[in-house]
Amino acid sequence: MMSDDCNIVQLVFHKLSIADKDSVRAVTLAAGRRNCNLTFANLIGWQFWFNTEVCILDDVVVFRFTIEGQRAYMVCSAVPPTQRLLQVLCADAAETGADLLIMGLEDDYASHIKGLMPDRVEVEPRRNQYDYLYLRQELAEMRGKNLKAKRNHVNKFLTEHPDFEYVELTPARFDECRQLSMLWRNEVHQDTPFYNETVRAEQRAMETVLAHWDALDMRGGCIYVGGRMVAFTYGSAVTHDTFDVLVEKADRTIDGAFNIINHQFALHLPSQYVYLNREEDMGLEGLRKSKLSYHPNLLLSYNVVTLSCR
């Protein structure tokens, strides 16, 4: 792609589908960006929400989607976008009469674009969208002063439930996952339009992933106590060394259920995964506090770049 960059005249998009997996992942895995938005299972799961389209070039993949009624883009490549690619994206965005909006850009990529066109680019950090990255081995071993409180929760769970089981999540257990997910929703229910809409969307995204489990190369685990599922989680690789945790649900009435599934899943993941990306906190105070309490190794910052195309 980069060698022929000057020859790009127009980007041709099509609706993202399962058939795009190998072509998209060939770029995203090689790019080495630990961005959870680039996990193919996330892209497919939420395709209905964002109307995601894709244009796949040699070593660049461009996603076009709709957010809050506006056309927006994500770009994935091993190096930041070139000026020529930005010009072509501008031409595509101009079809709607709007400026070019590029989402989910890490600091170095955003700074690069700003440097190319300083007078036309605005960069806006999005703290609520920052990804929390943890060292898998630290979560698996639960050592050190920082994780003492979490270790205590895990040990208490193990003491109270010595017969617990950790098992691999397979399609035969999906119905139990659905039941536990419904229990979780009822326990945290908030009767607001935002909550109801978000929960319905998350459930639909989950069903999409479950329906394509093997094709998406998903991996998950679950916890049983007394023969009943009390927690489950799943995800997939975003890079060769980073695993993205898409979903984690647990019975909130079981003390330590979230802690034990977090710990056991990290313990059972292959050692090739150095990092666990546990995604963003969406600006929710409780969720942010919880994610910070695990002492992330890295907060992966994201920015929205607006490029004036006029």
N, C-alpha and C positions, 0 to 999 in steps of 0.2 A: 504493500500500500504506500509506504513512505516514498519509495523510489518513483512512484507514478503519481505522487500527490498533486503535482502541477496539472495533471491531466483530468482531475476530477471536475466534472461540469455540473453534475446533478446526482443527488442521492436517491436511490429507489428503495422505498420501504415496503414491507409487507407485514401482515399481522403475525406477531410472535406465536410460535406453536412448538409443541414437543419435538417436531421434526428439526427444529433449529438447534437442538441441544449440542450436538457434537461440534458444529461450526462455531457457535457462540462460545462454548467452553474452551475451544482451541485457542481463542483469543484471551478470554478472561483468566484462565489458569496460567497462561504464559506471561500475562501482564504483571502478575504478582501483586495486584492491588487487593487488599484485605477488606475491601468495601462490601458490606452485606448486601447492598443494593445490586451487586453484580452476581450474586448467587443465583444460578439458573432456576432453582426451585422457587425462590422468592419472585423472580421475574414472571414465571409461569403462574404461580399461585395468585398473584395480584394483577394479572393481565386484564381481568374483567374490570377492575377498579380504575386502572389508568389507561385502558385502551392501548396497550403497549404495542408498538410496531418496531421493526428492526431492519437495519441495513448492514449487511456483513461484507466487509472488504477483506483484503489479504491479512492485515494484522491490526485492523481497527474495526470495532463494532460500535454502531451508533443506534441508540434507542430513542424513539420519538413517542411521546405520551402526552396525556392531557391531565393537568392538575389545576384545580380551582378554575376550570373553564379556559385555561390558557395552554397553548402548545409549549412543550418543554422537551429538553433533550438530556441524555446522558451519553458520554463518550468513554469508551474503554480502549486503551492501548498501553503498551509498555512505556511510551514516552508521551508527554503532553501534546495536545492537538496543535497542528501547524496552522499558520496564518491562512493558508489556502483552504484548509478544511473548514475553518471558522467562516470564511467568506461564503463557502457553499452552504453551510448551515444557515447563515444570515439570509441567503436567497430563499431557502426553504421556509424559514420563519416569516419572511416578508409576505408570503402568500396569505397570511392571516392579518397582515397589517401591524404586527407586533414586533418588538425587539426580540433578539435571540436570548433565550433563557436556558442556561445549562445548570443542571442540578447535581448535587452529590460530588462536588469536586474537592479533593484534598487541598491543603494549603499550598503545596508546591505547584500543583497544576493550576490553581486559581492565580497564583502569583505570576506564573509563566504567561498566562493569557493577558493579565493586566499589563505585563511588560511589553507584549506585542502591540497592544492598542491602548495605551494609557488614557487617552482622552475620550475613548468610547466605551470603556469597561467600568462597571461597578461591581464590587465584591462584597457580599453580605454573609458573614458567618452565621451558621444555623446551629446553635448549641444543642437544641432539643433533638437534633438528628445525629449527634456524635455517636459513633460506635464505641462500645466498651470491649477492649481486648484484654484477655487474661492469659497467663502462661498455664497451659493445660496441666503441666506437672505440679504446679503449685496448688491448683484446685484438687488434683488427685491425691496429693500427699497431705494437704492441710497442715503444713508445718509453719512455724514462725509466730511471732507476736501478733502480726497483722490479722491473722486468721484464727486467733485463739477463740473468739466468740463463736465463729462458724464451726470450729472443731468441737467445741462444747455441745453445740446443737446436734452435730452428727453423733457424738458419743452418747448423748442422752437418748437419741433415737435408737441406736444400736442396743443400749441397755434395756429400753422399754420394749423393743421388738426384736429379740434375738433370732426369731424365726423368719425375719424378712427375706425376701428374694429379689435379686436383680436379674432381670431377663431381657434378652434382646427383643426389641419391638418388631413384630412381624405382622403381615396382613391379618392373621388369625386373631389378633388382639385389637383390631381397629374399633370394633363395636364397644369394647370396654373403654377405649380412649374417648369415644364420643360421649359415653355416659359420664365419665369423669369430667370431661370438658363442660358438660351441661351442669354438673354439680358445682364446678368452679364458678361458672357464670352466675348461678343462683346465689352463691355465697357472697359474691362481690357486687351483686346487682345494684346499679344506680339508674334510676328512672329519668334519664336525660336523653334527648335526641342524639347527642354526640356518642354517648356510651352505647346506646342501642344500635346505632348505625355501624359503629366500629366493631362491635362484637359480632354482628351478623356478617360483616365483611370478613373478619378474621376466620369465622367458621367456614365461610365459602372458600376462602383461600386454603384452609386446612383440608377440606374435602377434595379440592383439586389436587393437592399434593398426595393425599392418600390414594386417589384414583390412579396416579401415575408413579407410585412408590418405586418400583423397580427401575422404570425408565429414567427416573430422576436420580438414581443412585443414592437413595436416602438411607440414613442410618439412625436408629433410635434405641431407647432403652426404657424400661419401666420398673417400678417398685411394687411388690406385692406384700401385703401384711395379712396374715390369716386367710390367704387365698384370694384376697380382694385387691385390685389395682388401686393404689393410692397416689401414684405419680407417674408421669410419662414425659418424655422429651424426644425431640428428633431434630435433625438438620442434615446438612451436606457440605461438601468442601467448597470454599470460595477460591482458595489457592492450594497449591500442593502442601503447604505447611499450616494452613489455617482452616479451621472447621467452623461453620456458621450455625449457631443454635437458633433455629427458627421458632420453635414452640417449646414451652415448658409449662405443664399444668400439674397441680397437686391438690389433694384434699386439705383444705386449710384447717380443718378440725384435727388433723394429725400433726402434732408438734414435731417440727423437723423434717416434714415430708419434702419441702422444697430443697432444704439443705442436703438431704441424702440423695436425691436424684441428681442434683448438681454434682455432688462429689463422686457418686458411682459412675455417672456417665463419663466424666473426665477420666476416671480410673480405667474404664474399659475401652476408651477410644484408642486406636492405633498410635504408637509413639511418633509416627511421622508428623502428627499435628502438634506443632509447637504452641500454637495460639488457639484460643477459643474466642470467637467473636459472638458476644451475647447481645449485639445490636443496641438500639437507641433506647432512651427513656421517655421520649415523646413529651418531655417537659412535665411529666407527672411527678410530683414531689416524692411520693412514697416509693415509686419505682426508681427514681434517681438515688434516693437514700440507700435502697437495697443494693443497687448495682455498685455504688461507691463503697459500700461496706465490705465488698469482696476485694477491694484494693486492686483495681485494674492496672495492668502493666502499661497500658496505653489508651488514651482517648483519641480515637481517630476522628479528626475534625473534618467537617464538611462546610462547603460554601455554595451559595448560589451566585452565579456570574451572569450579569445582564450586559449584553453587548448591543449598543445602539447600531441598528442597521440602516439608519436613515442618512 
